[in-house]
Amino acid sequence: MISGYLDGLEMVLQLGTLLAIAGGTLLGIIMGALPGLTSAMAIALLLPVTFGMPPVMGIGMLLGALCGAGASGSIPAILLNIPGTPSSVATTFDGFPMAQKGEAGRALGLSIVASFFGGVASMVILSLLAPPIAEFALRFGAAEYFSLSIFGLVIIASVAGKSLMKGLIAGLLGFFASTIGTDPITGVGRFTFDQLSLLTGINLLPALIGLFAVSQVLKDAFEYDPSARLKASEHRVDIARPRFLETLKHWRALMAGILSGSIVGPVPGAGGSIASLVAYDQARRFSKSPDKFGTGHAPGIVSVESANNALLGGALIPTLALGIPGEAATAVLLGGLMIQGITPGPMLFDNHDGTVYGIFLAYLVANAFMLLIMCLGIKVFIRVLMVPRKQLLASILVFCFIGVYGVDGDTFNLYLMLGFGVLGYFLNRYNFGTAPVILGLILGPIAESNLRRGLQAFQGDWTPFFTRPISLTFLIIALLLLVITILQNYRARRPA
């Protein structure tokens, strides 16, 4: 391992490689900060650029884009209540309320440092624990994925706010929306109303932008009050700096994020949304003041952002060790590895040991560049809040239309975005929340397809869902969390 790291260090510490990693990180930050543009898209754009590059330089550039996009999704989530990426949905829970208090700079400072710590920790875990964690993730079958989705549904209830019932209704609404499209088993169309664009199901991008961006625009437009506009001084631009000591002060939330991201990351298909929600939920449960979560509480931001970047390193584990991408971005990265002549799998560490450790170090350097670029740009980001509200709302709406239409050129997605925007406005107005709908959309296909595949594999027998150790563990934890959530809501409503 030591010789491998020494060989890898020689590959990374070259001017061309460092510039490539910095360029990829900058592009990733830009892409992640624009709602609708993802890390997978950033990597896909850079793939042609890596042709002819040495392996560590090319893969380092792609890892920079992955790292930058994973961290910068928090920028619009905090400043505008619009998640830059699906994994930054949970950042809006405390990030945006903190910005509304005039502490957007503080929130950004916490998110940047937490992302850096999460990324560094995941690199250590990636290099030391790749083989055993990958072996564990390989044990997941249909029963385990179904139980994981049920666990996610319970988390929906726990983050839904004061009303458990409203949160579950919103989550089930997302579950229902996920059934629209082609049946994953039989291929029969469901609830498509002869609309060809719905055969592939509800596109997550217009739903995400509609529920968070368009609904926020509608809310601000209907409730616009010129006299309530904050002055530039009230945004506290002077405190827009990295928060190392404050982040370390919330070490429980930081550890919850790092552990959640590192555990969920190696599970192929689990995604950042589940990791960030698990981290947020655990940080709140182990907090001495759980009632402050959702009101602009620093540990909420620290837990989510550390989980987002810890997940990226974890997702690289099955990608490198097994050739199984942990998420969409690493699926594109897998193509980049193949282009470079690197075949992922059990023999990777024997055949390309120096290159592999060079990739590990390149990811560490990418996190350092992410921290540097985000810190240098933090006061630029905060200036978004100085833009007059009317111009800002109009600009956001224009970018929403461009982002949704630019993906596949389908005008139906624009109507879908507007429909979800109106739905999101009324959900927020009556305190149902929009996050449970998105989570239901994400978890719905996982739950349905794996439930049915499991029943087919077990010949209609339900017992394996409750007897397989990993599946049973998820179900038991879900049941315990549900009971705890019900008791907490009951105590909160009981008169003193």
Steps between C-alpha positions, in 0.01 A plus 500: 500500500784740588677440169168540320439837665854615417448409134159668502640814664756533221218485244282756678766760584547611141391842377280365222321260734443768765361744239271229360363421847450872574321555167271202555419617852411851381269364229338265753435789740333700221288205386396402852398856586261521203176307575441234239868449416659206678841351572422225248451768232826671600693172471333422167607840362860439609529145365611608149758735657669210680580317174877467473563605860696276738261293716550688828470839328183404312327325789616777736321758285181292510530454877542877537169552320338236721630662820419859395143423396439304820594800714354790300143367496470666840545851355151541345353279774615747767457827312179432306344185653565325166711180522779504245502118503256240639742423786482863617124486563563451871733803503196722450354386834741716703705683237223719363353590843851606605527718187164657583645598837775691319761228558544368146876550522519293816290224342722490190812497718371201694397311185838552330704377796264209571524393133879512520514289818254253351703469181833450681349242736345310209839491322656336805216250519519440125871416510492287816166323499409458132515117483290413811242777443459400136451138605227608745321710237505203264272311741208735431219332313136585429392449863773730632421777253130482583572524872735791434219684320263437792769641727509805274122539522524511878766769471251697287268497799775615734599800285145598410473761772240524771234282335590135454180436305556786254856385441387146426225624266753710307741205486229264376405759238856474372476120515186513284665736250787251469258235368422711193668361189595154385461214746855392598411129482234456229574806283134610497429873501336639817320834549659642183172630347643425154779751562821360349718718723360322806595150383839540665339626820516833680834662422665587830655824370177693418342363817795614711520845342123543504453402864788708631580778252167584333304460824744736673460753216121479532519539876727805476289651221172468690649608830738766366549791739738775378534641852629167627800491267822466695777751460843384389644554847239275653632203302819510705736456209788548745427159660506321164809294576586133564393377843759241604473536878120525499474192279725300733293626792207306356703180484202273566320629191825480302555137598136416426547639149833329434378161624164523318664597171773237532249222575234595242751598229624147417142375456442521122197714413434626853595857409582820683142577596482200731845567648428865577163419654643222715773739618249777575273262685780355711647841580161617623439191710836526677476876543436662837260743330316307224220757494739755343548293185314654208527852644851585377702271726871459416525121572231439237720653230817331627343152503351524151798655322755267658281206396476626140875499444564192714252320276704581187809325633288209617332473159843457342555179698271269297594692184870422536491167684203339324429701187154580640428877504365627830302785337437673165817711513723202574330312215631768262834490682510126434498581129791737558696220667437269208609771255828525691551125464430431869269204558333520844471180696669282762829494305518880470725544804746240371515616139495878552605550861693824444226645281228405750677670789564796272123519444447495878745788543344688206166486679668642812652783293158562340353554847777748579430693178128492578566656840726768348267596214188500717673712767618751239153519349292509816461877504403489133232240573354711778450791258209308348294620797571863409322472164156670505238236565295560183801460270621199697164322477478565126857375448435185705189421295689547172781269615239244610351491150843485334625227737197275455464549124873470436524143631302326225310775313160366607245779552281265704755519780440876518129440568598231750732746676224763522251241627735389776569867574133569567474178702807599703355844571183355652690225686717765666205727567317228693816366673528167319852573375657422163800292607287189577357508144847498342615226736192298414581539130854377562411213733185387319665319206754341735226368727266376228749335267689322778183389678371338184836355398540362850156336493580349161835367622347365823198355314251725676642434846520812722707343778847566345434874535484442876759223538796626294728669757568830320138541389372422850743750652371781276138413584566489874679835493216647291242376751695641793541839330128509419406429861746762626364758254140432608596533867689825436202649316266387776713656774536823302121535470417393854419803717753568774 
